[in-house]
Amino acid sequence: MIGKLIIVAAATALSTASVSATDTSRERSWHDVKCVRYKRAWSQALAHQGPQGLGRAFLDSHAAFLASNCTRRADVCARSPEELKLANTMVVLSMNAGTASTFPPFYCRP
Protein backbone atom coordinates (compact mmCIF):
# COMPACT_ATOMS: atom_id res chain seq x y z
CA MET A 1 0.00 0.00 0.00
CA ILE A 2 2.74 2.48 0.92
CA GLY A 3 4.66 1.55 -2.24
CA LYS A 4 1.63 2.40 -4.37
CA LEU A 5 1.25 5.77 -2.63
CA ILE A 6 4.90 6.60 -3.27
CA ILE A 7 4.59 5.67 -6.96
CA VAL A 8 1.44 7.76 -7.33
CA ALA A 9 3.06 10.71 -5.54
CA ALA A 10 6.18 10.45 -7.73
CA ALA A 11 4.13 10.24 -10.92
CA THR A 12 2.07 13.24 -9.85
CA ALA A 13 5.19 15.25 -9.04
CA LEU A 14 6.74 14.40 -12.40
CA SER A 15 3.62 15.30 -14.38
CA THR A 16 3.26 18.56 -12.46
CA ALA A 17 6.91 19.42 -13.05
CA SER A 18 6.66 18.77 -16.78
CA VAL A 19 3.50 20.88 -17.06
CA SER A 20 5.10 23.67 -15.05
CA ALA A 21 8.21 23.62 -17.21
CA THR A 22 6.24 23.99 -20.42
CA ASP A 23 3.64 26.41 -19.06
CA THR A 24 6.00 28.89 -17.44
CA SER A 25 8.49 29.51 -20.20
CA ARG A 26 10.07 32.94 -20.11
CA GLU A 27 8.41 33.75 -23.43
CA ARG A 28 4.91 33.70 -21.97
CA SER A 29 3.22 36.09 -19.60
CA TRP A 30 1.33 34.76 -16.58
CA HIS A 31 -1.91 35.60 -18.38
CA ASP A 32 -0.83 33.55 -21.40
CA VAL A 33 0.06 30.61 -19.16
CA LYS A 34 -3.36 30.78 -17.48
CA CYS A 35 -5.09 30.94 -20.86
CA VAL A 36 -3.18 27.89 -22.14
CA ARG A 37 -4.16 25.97 -19.02
CA TYR A 38 -7.76 27.14 -19.29
CA LYS A 39 -7.99 26.14 -22.97
CA ARG A 40 -6.62 22.70 -22.15
CA ALA A 41 -9.13 22.27 -19.32
CA TRP A 42 -11.99 23.46 -21.58
CA SER A 43 -11.12 20.91 -24.26
CA GLN A 44 -11.00 18.11 -21.72
CA ALA A 45 -14.21 19.13 -19.93
CA LEU A 46 -16.13 19.59 -23.18
CA ALA A 47 -14.93 16.22 -24.49
CA HIS A 48 -15.92 14.57 -21.22
CA GLN A 49 -19.36 16.19 -20.91
CA GLY A 50 -20.23 16.41 -24.59
CA PRO A 51 -22.12 19.18 -26.41
CA GLN A 52 -25.64 18.00 -25.56
CA GLY A 53 -27.68 20.79 -23.98
CA LEU A 54 -25.11 23.48 -24.78
CA GLY A 55 -26.65 26.34 -26.74
CA ARG A 56 -25.13 28.08 -29.73
CA ALA A 57 -24.89 31.43 -27.86
CA PHE A 58 -23.02 29.78 -24.98
CA LEU A 59 -20.57 28.00 -27.28
CA ASP A 60 -20.04 31.01 -29.56
CA SER A 61 -19.43 33.40 -26.65
CA HIS A 62 -16.98 30.98 -25.14
CA ALA A 63 -15.20 30.45 -28.47
CA ALA A 64 -14.81 34.24 -28.77
CA PHE A 65 -13.28 34.33 -25.28
CA LEU A 66 -10.76 31.66 -26.24
CA ALA A 67 -10.00 33.36 -29.58
CA SER A 68 -9.21 36.60 -27.72
CA ASN A 69 -6.49 34.79 -25.75
CA CYS A 70 -8.83 34.86 -22.77
CA THR A 71 -9.03 38.66 -22.68
CA ARG A 72 -12.57 39.26 -23.92
CA ARG A 73 -15.07 40.63 -21.41
CA ALA A 74 -16.85 37.96 -19.38
CA ASP A 75 -20.16 37.44 -21.14
CA VAL A 76 -20.63 33.68 -21.42
CA CYS A 77 -24.04 33.16 -19.87
CA ALA A 78 -24.83 29.62 -18.73
CA ARG A 79 -28.59 29.04 -18.82
CA SER A 80 -29.34 25.36 -19.30
CA PRO A 81 -28.50 22.74 -16.66
CA GLU A 82 -25.77 21.39 -18.96
CA GLU A 83 -24.25 24.84 -19.44
CA LEU A 84 -24.30 25.45 -15.69
CA LYS A 85 -22.64 22.09 -15.08
CA LEU A 86 -19.88 22.86 -17.58
CA ALA A 87 -19.38 26.39 -16.23
CA ASN A 88 -19.10 25.07 -12.67
CA THR A 89 -16.65 22.40 -13.82
CA MET A 90 -14.55 25.07 -15.52
CA VAL A 91 -14.40 27.24 -12.40
CA VAL A 92 -13.09 24.28 -10.39
CA LEU A 93 -10.64 23.23 -13.12
CA SER A 94 -9.44 26.81 -13.49
CA MET A 95 -8.70 27.06 -9.80
CA ASN A 96 -6.93 23.68 -9.88
CA ALA A 97 -4.79 25.02 -12.75
CA GLY A 98 -3.67 27.97 -10.65
CA THR A 99 -5.98 30.68 -11.96
CA ALA A 100 -8.35 32.69 -9.82
CA SER A 101 -12.04 31.87 -9.76
CA THR A 102 -12.61 35.17 -11.55
CA PHE A 103 -10.62 34.09 -14.64
CA PRO A 104 -13.41 32.12 -16.39
CA PRO A 105 -15.72 34.20 -18.61
CA PHE A 106 -19.03 33.16 -17.10
CA TYR A 107 -21.38 36.05 -16.38
CA CYS A 108 -25.03 36.74 -17.19
CA ARG A 109 -25.80 40.40 -17.74
CA PRO A 110 -29.26 41.64 -16.74
C-alpha positions in Angstrom: 0.0 0.0 0.0 2.7 2.5 0.9 4.7 1.6 -2.2 1.6 2.4 -4.4 1.3 5.8 -2.6 4.9 6.6 -3.3 4.6 5.7 -7.0 1.4 7.8 -7.3 3.1 10.7 -5.5 6.2 10.5 -7.7 4.1 10.2 -10.9 2.1 13.2 -9.8 5.2 15.3 -9.0 6.7 14.4 -12.4 3.6 15.3 -14.4 3.3 18.6 -12.5 6.9 19.4 -13.0 6.7 18.8 -16.8 3.5 20.9 -17.1 5.1 23.7 -15.1 8.2 23.6 -17.2 6.2 24.0 -20.4 3.6 26.4 -19.1 6.0 28.9 -17.4 8.5 29.5 -20.2 10.1 32.9 -20.1 8.4 33.8 -23.4 4.9 33.7 -22.0 3.2 36.1 -19.6 1.3 34.8 -16.6 -1.9 35.6 -18.4 -0.8 33.6 -21.4 0.1 30.6 -19.2 -3.4 30.8 -17.5 -5.1 30.9 -20.9 -3.2 27.9 -22.1 -4.2 26.0 -19.0 -7.8 27.1 -19.3 -8.0 26.1 -23.0 -6.6 22.7 -22.1 -9.1 22.3 -19.3 -12.0 23.5 -21.6 -11.1 20.9 -24.3 -11.0 18.1 -21.7 -14.2 19.1 -19.9 -16.1 19.6 -23.2 -14.9 16.2 -24.5 -15.9 14.6 -21.2 -19.4 16.2 -20.9 -20.2 16.4 -24.6 -22.1 19.2 -26.4 -25.6 18.0 -25.6 -27.7 20.8 -24.0 -25.1 23.5 -24.8 -26.7 26.3 -26.7 -25.1 28.1 -29.7 -24.9 31.4 -27.9 -23.0 29.8 -25.0 -20.6 28.0 -27.3 -20.0 31.0 -29.6 -19.4 33.4 -26.7 -17.0 31.0 -25.1 -15.2 30.5 -28.5 -14.8 34.2 -28.8 -13.3 34.3 -25.3 -10.8 31.7 -26.2 -10.0 33.4 -29.6 -9.2 36.6 -27.7 -6.5 34.8 -25.8 -8.8 34.9 -22.8 -9.0 38.7 -22.7 -12.6 39.3 -23.9 -15.1 40.6 -21.4 -16.8 38.0 -19.4 -20.2 37.4 -21.1 -20.6 33.7 -21.4 -24.0 33.2 -19.9 -24.8 29.6 -18.7 -28.6 29.0 -18.8 -29.3 25.4 -19.3 -28.5 22.7 -16.7 -25.8 21.4 -19.0 -24.3 24.8 -19.4 -24.3 25.5 -15.7 -22.6 22.1 -15.1 -19.9 22.9 -17.6 -19.4 26.4 -16.2 -19.1 25.1 -12.7 -16.7 22.4 -13.8 -14.6 25.1 -15.5 -14.4 27.2 -12.4 -13.1 24.3 -10.4 -10.6 23.2 -13.1 -9.4 26.8 -13.5 -8.7 27.1 -9.8 -6.9 23.7 -9.9 -4.8 25.0 -12.8 -3.7 28.0 -10.6 -6.0 30.7 -12.0 -8.4 32.7 -9.8 -12.0 31.9 -9.8 -12.6 35.2 -11.6 -10.6 34.1 -14.6 -13.4 32.1 -16.4 -15.7 34.2 -18.6 -19.0 33.2 -17.1 -21.4 36.0 -16.4 -25.0 36.7 -17.2 -25.8 40.4 -17.7 -29.3 41.6 -16.7 
